[in-house]
Amino acid sequence: MFDTLDACLTDCRDRLIRAPRDRKSPLHTPVIVTADVDARVMVLRAFDASGWALRLHTDARAPKAAAVEADPRIAVLFYDKGAKIQIRARGVGEILRSGAQVDAAWNASTNFARRCYLGKGPGAGSDTPTSGLPPEFEGVEPDDAQLVPARENFALLRITLTGLDWLYLAHTGHVRAQFTRVPGDGAAAWEGRWVSP
């Protein structure tokens, strides 16, 4: 089934195409690791299959935004338990705070989701358990006017993939392939090789 490098790379691409569209996909919530060696689960919002780029939403005030801006190296871990496939990816991250892509992502979000950007910001201290939301928005969906201040806190994390490590866990013997992005004319080309699991 996975007997060619092309089949393995196609499997990576097809799983990443499905992941942001299907909330039940195991790849919908990957682990994102920034260069400061901090890891967190995030929701994959989009995958650009031609540019091999992931898009996730973040708070511009989050420590991870500063970490990515200081050192853009990022690792991403995807795991599909049912299919027994793990994809470890490496890439270059960037935080986008403005522009058409950010505006489109903001406009596509629900007001209930947008309210997350109204609070004090990720990592803000508190004397009691808190959602970080202003009290008037606990369990309440704000209207568009109330969300105006939240927009400046909304950002995208875009990760352009530069390396893939694909692993199929099989009882007959695991199979592993690695891919490195080849610099070129803007189109994503990959060089692959088989490696021992």
N, C-alpha and C positions, 0 to 999 in steps of 0.2 A: 504494500500500500504506500509506504513512504520509502521508496527505493531509489529516488532521484533527488538531487539537491533542489531542482525546480519544484518538485512536489512539496518539499518542506517549506520553501519560501512562499509558495502559493498558499499553503496552509496558514502560515503566519499572517499573510495579507488578508485572507478570507475571514479569519477569526477576528482580526482588528476591524474589518469593515462591519462585521455583525455586532461587535461589542457595544458601541455607543447607541445603537438602534434598539437593542434588546436588553431590557433591564434584568432579564433572567440569565443572560450570558454570564458565565463565570469570569469572563474578561472585562466585564462592565466596571468593576471596581478594582483596579490594579493597585499595587503598592508602589509608591513613588519615593525614590531616595535621592535627596539632594546632596551636593558635594560636602556639606557639613556633617554628613553621616547621620542624618535624621530621616526617618521613614514615616510614611503615613499612607492610609488608604484614601484614594480619591475616586471620583466618578469620571469616567471617560466620556466626554461630551461629543467628540467628533474625531474622525480619522480621515486624513487626506491621503488616499491611496496612491495618488501620483507623486506626491512629495514625501510620502512616508512620514507624516507629522501627526502627532496627537494633540488634541485640544482639551484642556480642563479648565474649570472655573476656580478662581481663588480670590481671596480678599487681598487687595493691594497692600494692606497693613500687616499681613501675616509674616512671621519670621521667614517662612520659606521664600517669599518674594525677595526679601533682601539677600537671602542665601543664593538664590539663582542669579541675581544681578551681580553678586560678588564673584561667583564661580558658576558658570552655566552648565557644568557637567551634571548629568542626571542619569540614574538607573531606574528601570521600570521592571517590575516582576508581575507576570500574568500566570495564572495556573487554572487549568481546566481539569478538575478532579475526575469527572466522568470520562473524558477523553484520554486522560493520563498524559496530558501535554502541558509542559511548562515552557514559557517563553520569557527569557531574560533579555532585556533590551537596554542599550545605552544610547544617549543622545545629548543634544545641546538644547538647553531650555532658554526661553525668553519670556519676560513678563510684558504683556501688552495691556496698557491702561486706556488707550484711546484708538480711534480709527474705525473703519467700517466693520471690520470683523468683530470688534468688541461691542460696538453698538448693536449689531445683528444678534449677538449672543444675549445681550441684555434684553433686547426687545422680545426675544423668543422665550425668555424666562417668565414664570408666573410671578405675580405680586407676592405670593406666599414665599416663594424661593428668594425673591429679591430682598425681603425683609431681613435676611441673615446679614446683610451689609449695613444695617442701621445701628448695630451695637457698637460697643467700645473697641472692638477688634480682637482678633485671635491672640490669646496669651495675656490679655488684660487681667490683672489680679482682682480678687473678690473675697470678701469676708464670709460669704455664704455660697452654697451651690447656685450656679447661675447659667442661663442660656446665653447671657451676654446681650440679650435684646432689651430695649427700653421697656419698662413695665406695661405701657399702653399697647404694646404689640405682642405680648405673650398670648399665643393662641388666637391672634387676631390678624386678619389679612389687611394690610394697609392699602390705601388707595394710591393712585399714581402721584398725586401731589405730595403725599407723605413720604414717598420713596425718592424724591428728588435728591436729598442729601446722600442717599445710599449709593447712587450711581458713581460717585467719585471714589468709592472704596472697592468697586467691582473691577476685576482684571481677569485676563486669560493667561494661563500657562500654556505656552506652545512648546512642544518638544519635537525637534527634528531628529529622527532616529538615524544613528550612524553605525550601529552594530546590533546583531540579533544572535541569540543562542537558543536554539530550538531543541527540546528534549522530549522524546516519546518514551514513556515508561511501559515496557512490554514484558510479560512474563517469559517470553522466549528470548529476550535480550533487548536491553534499551538501545535506542538509536538517537544519535545526537549530531546536529549540524550547526555550524557557525557561519554567519554572513557579515561581511564588512562592506559598508557603502563605498562605492567608487566615485570620487569626484568627477564631475563631467559637465555637461551642458545644461544642468538644472534638472534633468530627468533622473530619477532614482535608479541607479544600476548597482547591482550587488555582486560580489565575489563570494562564493561559498566553498566550504570544505567540510568533509566528514571528520569528526573527532571521536575519540573514545569517551563514553559516558563517565 
